[in-house]
Amino acid sequence: QVQLVESGGGLVQTGESLRLSCAVSGSILSSNDMAWYHQAPGKQRELVARITPGGTTAYAYSVRGRFTISRDIAKNTLYLQMNSLKPEDTAVYYCNRVDRAYSWGQGTQVTVSS
């Protein structure tokens, strides 16, 4: 059973940056489409960034140009670099396979104050 552990969230001001990490159990990053999701209060969980085994990335329109997804296969870790943060980025952030096949981790809270 794959385990996902997100970290790196926090309280920041508008315009600041954060880097989220997702530690995964097992060597899955090189063979699976992986993604970061966020879920704001009262809203559905949405995909914000994804990366293929070959390293191709894609982003939700709302974060394009500000967020960067990456991975360190040797460390079994997925990252999300978030720059120019906005209040509307406030949410709990999760990682998972693109098809949401794995059990969700606890997520990491990102709060952006205006």
C-alpha positions as CSV (number, residue, x, y, z in Angstrom):
1,Q,0.0,0.0,0.0
2,V,1.5,3.3,-1.1
3,Q,1.6,6.0,1.6
4,L,1.7,9.7,0.9
5,V,2.9,12.3,3.4
6,E,2.6,15.9,2.5
7,S,4.5,18.7,4.3
8,G,5.7,22.3,3.8
9,G,2.5,24.3,4.2
10,G,2.1,27.3,6.3
11,L,0.7,30.8,6.7
12,V,2.2,33.3,4.3
13,Q,1.3,36.8,2.9
14,T,0.2,37.5,-0.6
15,G,3.1,37.4,-3.0
16,E,5.3,35.1,-0.9
17,S,6.4,31.5,-1.8
18,L,6.2,28.0,-0.3
19,R,7.6,24.7,-1.4
20,L,5.5,21.7,-0.6
21,S,6.9,18.1,-0.4
22,C,5.2,14.8,-0.8
23,A,7.1,11.8,0.4
24,V,5.9,8.6,-1.1
25,S,6.6,5.1,0.1
26,G,8.1,3.0,-2.8
27,S,9.6,3.8,-6.1
28,I,6.5,5.0,-8.0
29,L,7.4,8.4,-9.3
30,S,9.2,7.1,-12.3
31,S,6.3,5.0,-13.5
32,N,3.2,6.9,-12.6
33,D,1.5,10.2,-13.5
34,M,1.5,12.1,-10.3
35,A,-0.3,15.2,-9.3
36,W,-0.9,17.9,-6.7
37,Y,-4.5,18.7,-5.7
38,H,-6.0,21.4,-3.5
39,Q,-9.3,21.6,-1.6
40,A,-10.6,24.9,-0.3
41,P,-13.2,25.0,2.4
42,G,-16.6,24.0,1.0
43,K,-15.2,23.1,-2.4
44,Q,-14.3,19.9,-4.2
45,R,-10.7,18.7,-4.4
46,E,-9.2,19.9,-7.7
47,L,-6.0,19.0,-9.6
48,V,-3.6,21.9,-9.8
49,A,-0.5,20.3,-11.3
50,R,0.6,17.0,-12.8
51,I,3.8,15.4,-14.0
52,T,4.2,12.3,-16.2
53,P,6.8,9.6,-15.8
54,G,8.7,11.3,-18.7
55,G,8.7,14.7,-16.8
56,T,6.0,16.5,-18.9
57,T,4.1,18.9,-16.7
58,A,0.7,20.5,-16.9
59,Y,-1.1,23.1,-14.7
60,A,-4.5,24.3,-13.9
61,Y,-5.1,27.7,-15.5
62,S,-5.3,29.4,-12.1
63,V,-1.7,28.5,-11.1
64,R,0.0,28.5,-14.5
65,G,3.2,30.5,-14.4
66,R,3.2,30.6,-10.6
67,F,3.5,27.0,-9.5
68,T,6.0,24.4,-10.6
69,I,5.7,20.6,-10.0
70,S,8.9,18.5,-9.9
71,R,10.2,15.3,-8.4
72,D,13.3,13.7,-7.0
73,I,13.0,10.1,-8.0
74,A,16.0,9.0,-5.9
75,K,14.3,10.6,-2.8
76,N,10.8,9.3,-3.7
77,T,9.6,12.9,-3.2
78,L,7.2,15.0,-5.2
79,Y,7.4,18.8,-4.9
80,L,5.3,21.8,-5.6
81,Q,7.0,25.2,-5.7
82,M,4.4,27.9,-5.2
83,N,5.4,31.5,-6.0
84,S,3.4,34.7,-6.0
85,L,0.8,33.2,-3.8
86,K,-2.7,34.7,-3.7
87,P,-5.5,34.4,-1.0
88,E,-7.4,32.2,-3.4
89,D,-4.6,29.6,-3.2
90,T,-5.6,29.0,0.4
91,A,-6.5,25.3,0.7
92,V,-5.3,22.0,1.9
93,Y,-2.9,20.5,-0.6
94,Y,-2.6,16.8,-1.3
95,C,-0.5,14.6,-3.7
96,N,-1.7,11.5,-5.4
97,R,-1.6,9.6,-8.6
98,V,-3.5,11.4,-11.3
99,D,-6.3,8.8,-11.2
100,R,-6.4,9.3,-7.4
101,A,-5.7,5.6,-7.0
102,Y,-3.8,5.8,-3.7
103,S,-5.2,6.5,-0.3
104,W,-5.1,10.1,0.5
105,G,-2.5,11.5,3.0
106,Q,-3.4,14.1,5.6
107,G,-2.6,17.0,3.3
108,T,-0.8,20.2,4.2
109,Q,-2.6,23.5,4.9
110,V,-1.6,26.6,2.9
111,T,-3.1,29.9,4.1
112,V,-2.4,33.1,2.2
113,S,-3.3,36.3,3.9
114,S,-4.1,39.5,2.0
